[in-house]
Amino acid sequence: MLLFQLIMAIQKLPKEAPNTPGVYIFRRGKIAIYVGKAENLKKRLASYFRKNAGAKIESLREEATRIEWVELSSDIEALIKESELIKKYRPKYNVLMRDDKNYFYVGITRGEFPKIFITHQPAKFQIPNSKFQIKSKFKIQNKDVRLKAHKLTTEFIGPFTSGSALYQTLRILRRIFPYCTCKELHRRPCLNAEIGRCLGCCCLQDGAQDKMCALRYQEHIKNIRAVLQGRKKTLLGELKRAMRNVAKKEEFERAAELQKQIEGIENIFLHRAFLDPALAKKRRDHDWRKIERTIQTLFGTLRRIRRAEGYDVSNISGVEATGSMIVFVDGAPSKNNYRKFKIKTVHQISDVDMHREVIMRRFNHPEWGIPDLLLIDGGKPQLNAALQALQMRKVKGVLLAGLAKREEELFLPARRDPIRLDSLPPHTMHFFKHVRDESHRFAKKYHHKLREISYREKSKN
C-alpha cells in the first residue's frame, strides 16, 4: 500500500513540469538513480508513467521516491548538463537502461594540432570521470607524420546520449573555434581555412613552423573542451577578462575576435535544433507568453508586449561611430525591421550622447511602428539619455530598460537599484541577453563596414 501511494505521488509530478528543454533526475531518497535529458520535460517525464512502459522503467518507478528537473534554454545545454550529471552521480539505471546502446564520447588526440572525433564508449562501459586517458583503437588514416605510425593517446569527454545532438554541437563549436579535420597535409590552405572553419597552418606541410598559430589552435581546443565539460561560466569569464586586457592595449582586432567567441558560446546555449518549424513556432509562442508575463511583472503593467527594440552604439575613440536598432516581435528577431545609424552630431567618445541621438532620430520615423519596449545597451547614464530623448520627442507609453554588460544587470527608470539578470527566470534572462547581443552585433558590423570604406578611401589618396 505504501509503495502504491509513493508511485501515485511521483505520477503527479510530470504534470507540473514545463514544456521546455532540460534535464531530470529520478532519486531514491538523496541518491540519484537515473539522469535523463529532454527537449520537452513535461512530455518526456509523462512517458515514464504510461501503461506497458517496460520492465526496467517500472522498476525505476518503483524504486524512485521523487523526481527533480532543471529547466534549461536549449537542447544542446541539456545534452551537456546531462553528461555532467551522469559523471557526477553515476546512476545505476543509466547503465541498465542503455541495454546494447553505447554512449557517445568526444575524443581529442594529443599533439601540436589535436584532432577531434566522436566515438562510442572507448572501453567496457564504466562511467568515467570528467577526464580519463586510454590508448585509443581509433585510427586516423592520413599521411600526417605527427599522427601516424602508432596508436594515439587520446582524451575522451563524455558520456553523451545523443550522437546527432553531439555532431550538431561540434559543428557549431567549430564555427567559433576552428579546428582541423583534414586527413592529410597539403601545400596550399584548405577550403575549410578559406571559410573560417580551420586555422590553415594545422594542415599545411610547413604549418608546424607557425608557432603563434599552434598556440591559437591549442587555445581553441582548450575552449572546446571547456564547453563540452560544462565549464561555460568559467570559460566566458576568462574570455571576457582577456577581451578587456587586449582592448586596454588597443589590440582591437583581437578584442573583436574574442567578443565574437563570447557571443558564439552564449548563442550555442540558445540554439534549438532538431525541431520541425511548426513545433518550433508553437514553443516560441509558449515561451514568449512566459517571458512577457515576467516583463509585465517587472514594469507593473498588464499591457501586451509584442514589439521590443534593442539599441547599441559602436565606435573606436569616437571614430566611424554607428548605432543599431534591432527588432524582436513576440520574442523572435524581425530582421526586415532592423535599422542602422551613422552617428552625425557626436564627435567625441560619448556612448551616452550617441544613444540620445539614435533614439531621437528613431522617433522621427513613426512609419516604422511604435515599440512596446526599448532595451538600451548600458546602465543608468545611457538609460537616462534614452529617457530624455523620448521626452523630447513626446513619446509616451513605451517601456524602457538598460542592459549593462559588465555586471549583467537590468536598469529600470522607476527603480534605484538594478536587477541581476541571473535572478530572472532562464527564458527571460536569455531573451534580454539575446536582444543585447544582437544589437551589439548589428552595430559592430556597420561600424566595421564604415572603417573598411574609410580605409579604402585613404589608401586611394
SVG drawing of the C-alpha trace seen along z (x, -y; Angstrom):
<svg xmlns="http://www.w3.org/2000/svg" viewBox="-3 -68 62 74">
<polyline fill="none" stroke="black" stroke-width="0.4" points="0.0,0.0 2.8,-2.4 4.5,-1.6 1.3,-2.4 0.9,-5.7 4.5,-6.5 4.1,-5.8 1.0,-7.9 2.8,-10.8 5.5,-10.6 2.9,-10.3 1.6,-13.8 5.0,-15.5 5.2,-15.4 2.0,-17.5 3.9,-20.3 7.0,-20.1 7.5,-22.8 7.3,-22.4 11.0,-23.3 14.3,-21.6 16.1,-20.4 17.4,-17.5 15.6,-15.4 16.7,-13.2 14.9,-10.2 16.0,-9.8 15.7,-7.2 16.0,-9.4 19.0,-11.5 20.6,-9.1 20.3,-9.8 19.3,-6.5 18.7,-7.9 19.5,-11.1 18.0,-12.0 17.6,-14.9 14.6,-16.1 13.6,-18.6 10.2,-18.9 10.4,-18.0 6.7,-17.6 6.2,-15.1 9.4,-13.2 8.5,-12.7 4.9,-11.8 6.2,-8.9 7.6,-7.1 4.1,-6.7 2.4,-5.1 1.0,-1.6 3.3,1.1 6.3,-1.2 8.6,1.9 10.1,3.8 13.1,1.6 11.0,-1.6 8.6,0.0 11.5,1.0 12.8,-2.6 9.3,-3.9 9.0,-1.5 12.4,-2.4 12.2,-6.2 10.8,-8.4 11.0,-11.7 11.8,-13.4 13.7,-16.7 14.3,-18.6 16.4,-21.6 14.9,-23.9 17.4,-24.9 17.4,-27.1 18.3,-24.7 18.7,-21.0 22.4,-21.5 22.7,-22.8 20.6,-19.9 22.9,-17.4 26.0,-18.9 24.3,-19.1 23.1,-15.5 26.7,-14.4 27.9,-16.4 25.3,-14.9 25.9,-11.3 29.6,-11.7 28.8,-13.3 26.2,-10.8 27.0,-7.6 23.3,-6.5 22.8,-2.7 19.8,-2.9 21.8,-4.9 23.8,-1.7 20.8,0.7 18.6,-1.2 21.1,-1.6 20.9,2.1 23.1,2.7 23.2,-1.0 26.6,-2.6 27.2,-6.1 29.0,-8.6 32.3,-10.3 34.3,-13.1 37.9,-12.0 40.6,-14.7 44.0,-13.4 47.3,-14.7 49.9,-16.6 50.6,-20.0 47.4,-20.1 44.9,-17.7 42.1,-16.0 38.6,-15.8 36.3,-12.9 33.1,-11.2 33.2,-7.6 31.2,-5.1 32.3,-4.2 36.0,-3.7 36.2,-0.9 34.0,1.6 31.2,-0.6 32.3,-2.4 31.1,-5.9 34.3,-7.9 35.4,-11.0 35.4,-14.2 38.8,-13.3 40.5,-10.0 43.1,-8.7 43.5,-5.4 45.2,-4.0 42.5,-4.5 41.8,-2.0 40.6,-4.9 43.0,-5.2 43.3,-8.2 44.1,-7.2 46.3,-10.0 49.9,-10.9 50.4,-13.4 53.7,-12.5 52.6,-13.9 49.7,-11.4 50.6,-8.2 52.8,-5.2 51.2,-4.1 48.1,-4.3 47.2,-7.7 47.0,-8.8 43.5,-10.3 41.4,-12.1 37.7,-11.3 34.9,-13.6 31.5,-12.1 29.3,-10.2 26.7,-11.7 23.4,-10.0 22.7,-11.6 25.0,-11.3 23.1,-13.7 23.0,-16.4 26.7,-15.9 27.5,-16.3 25.4,-19.4 27.2,-20.8 30.6,-20.2 29.6,-21.8 28.6,-25.0 31.7,-25.0 33.9,-24.7 32.5,-27.9 33.6,-29.7 36.8,-27.8 38.1,-26.5 40.0,-23.2 41.4,-20.8 39.5,-17.8 41.9,-17.3 43.1,-13.7 46.5,-14.6 48.9,-17.5 48.9,-19.7 50.8,-22.7 48.0,-25.2 45.4,-26.3 42.4,-24.0 38.8,-25.1 37.9,-25.0 40.6,-27.6 39.1,-29.9 35.6,-29.7 36.9,-30.1 36.5,-26.5 40.2,-25.8 43.2,-27.9 45.1,-26.8 48.5,-26.2 47.5,-23.0 47.3,-21.0 50.0,-22.7 53.2,-20.8 55.2,-23.7 52.5,-24.6 54.5,-23.3 56.8,-26.3 54.0,-28.7 54.3,-28.8 51.7,-31.5 49.1,-29.6 49.9,-26.5 49.2,-28.4 45.9,-29.7 44.9,-26.2 45.7,-24.8 43.6,-27.6 40.7,-26.7 40.9,-23.0 41.1,-24.0 37.9,-26.2 36.0,-23.4 37.0,-21.0 35.7,-23.5 32.3,-23.9 31.8,-20.1 32.7,-19.6 30.1,-22.1 32.5,-24.8 30.7,-27.6 30.7,-30.2 34.5,-29.8 35.3,-30.0 33.2,-33.1 34.8,-34.7 38.3,-34.0 37.4,-35.3 35.8,-38.5 38.9,-39.2 41.1,-38.6 39.0,-40.8 39.2,-43.7 43.0,-43.3 43.6,-43.4 41.2,-46.3 43.3,-48.3 46.4,-47.6 44.4,-48.8 44.6,-45.4 41.1,-46.0 41.1,-43.2 42.0,-40.6 39.3,-42.2 36.7,-41.8 37.7,-38.2 37.3,-37.4 33.9,-39.2 32.8,-37.1 33.8,-34.0 31.9,-35.1 28.8,-35.8 29.1,-32.5 29.3,-30.5 26.3,-32.3 24.3,-31.6 25.1,-27.9 23.1,-27.6 20.2,-29.4 20.3,-27.1 17.3,-25.0 18.0,-22.5 16.1,-19.2 12.6,-20.8 10.3,-21.0 9.1,-24.5 5.5,-24.1 6.7,-22.7 9.4,-25.4 6.8,-28.2 4.5,-26.7 7.3,-26.5 8.4,-30.1 4.9,-31.3 4.6,-29.5 8.0,-30.7 7.2,-34.3 4.0,-34.3 6.1,-33.3 8.7,-35.9 6.1,-38.6 4.4,-37.9 7.7,-38.3 8.4,-41.6 4.9,-42.8 5.6,-42.0 8.9,-43.9 7.2,-47.0 4.0,-46.6 1.8,-46.6 -0.8,-44.4 -0.2,-45.9 0.7,-43.4 4.3,-43.5 4.7,-42.4 7.4,-44.6 10.7,-45.0 13.6,-47.1 17.3,-46.9 19.8,-49.6 23.6,-49.8 26.4,-52.0 29.8,-51.0 33.0,-53.1 36.7,-53.2 37.8,-56.5 34.6,-58.1 35.7,-57.4 33.2,-56.0 30.6,-55.7 27.4,-53.8 24.2,-52.9 21.8,-49.9 18.1,-49.3 17.1,-45.6 13.6,-44.4 12.0,-41.4 8.3,-40.6 6.8,-38.1 10.3,-37.1 11.7,-36.4 14.1,-38.6 12.4,-40.5 15.4,-41.4 13.4,-43.2 12.8,-45.9 16.4,-46.3 17.8,-49.8 21.4,-51.2 22.5,-54.8 25.7,-56.6 26.3,-59.0 26.2,-62.6 26.2,-65.0 28.5,-63.4 32.3,-63.8 33.8,-62.7 33.8,-59.5 30.4,-59.5 28.1,-56.5 25.5,-58.5 25.2,-61.3 25.3,-58.7 22.4,-56.8 20.4,-60.1 21.0,-60.9 19.9,-57.4 16.7,-57.4 15.8,-60.9 16.3,-60.0 14.5,-56.7 11.3,-58.5 11.5,-60.8 10.1,-57.7 6.6,-56.9 6.1,-54.8 8.5,-52.2 5.8,-51.4 5.8,-52.2 7.5,-49.7 6.2,-48.4 9.6,-48.0 13.0,-49.7 16.2,-47.9 19.3,-50.2 22.8,-48.7 24.2,-50.3 23.5,-51.4 21.9,-54.4 23.6,-57.1 22.5,-55.5 19.0,-54.8 18.6,-58.5 19.8,-59.7 17.2,-57.5 14.5,-58.7 15.4,-62.4 15.2,-61.6 11.7,-60.1 10.6,-63.2 12.0,-65.5 10.1,-63.6 7.0,-63.5 6.8,-59.7 4.6,-58.2 3.6,-54.7 6.8,-52.9 8.6,-50.8 12.3,-51.4 15.2,-49.5 19.0,-49.5 21.1,-46.3 24.6,-46.6 27.1,-44.1 29.8,-44.3 27.7,-43.2 24.9,-41.6 22.2,-43.9 18.9,-45.4 18.1,-49.0 14.6,-50.3 13.6,-54.1 11.4,-53.6 14.0,-51.5 17.0,-52.9 18.9,-49.5 19.4,-47.3 18.1,-43.8 20.6,-41.0 19.8,-39.1 20.6,-35.8 17.9,-36.4 15.3,-36.3 13.7,-33.1 16.0,-31.5 13.9,-32.2 13.6,-35.9 17.3,-36.2 18.2,-34.7 15.8,-36.9 17.3,-40.1 20.8,-38.8 19.8,-37.8 18.4,-41.3 21.5,-42.9 24.0,-40.7 22.1,-41.1 22.0,-44.9 25.8,-44.8 26.5,-42.5 24.5,-44.7 26.1,-48.0 29.6,-46.5 29.0,-45.1 28.1,-48.5 31.0,-50.1 33.5,-47.7 31.9,-48.4 32.4,-52.1 36.0,-51.6 36.7,-49.5 35.3,-52.2 37.3,-54.9 40.5,-52.8 40.0,-52.2 39.4,-55.9 42.5,-56.8 44.5,-54.2 43.4,-55.7 44.8,-59.1"/>
</svg>
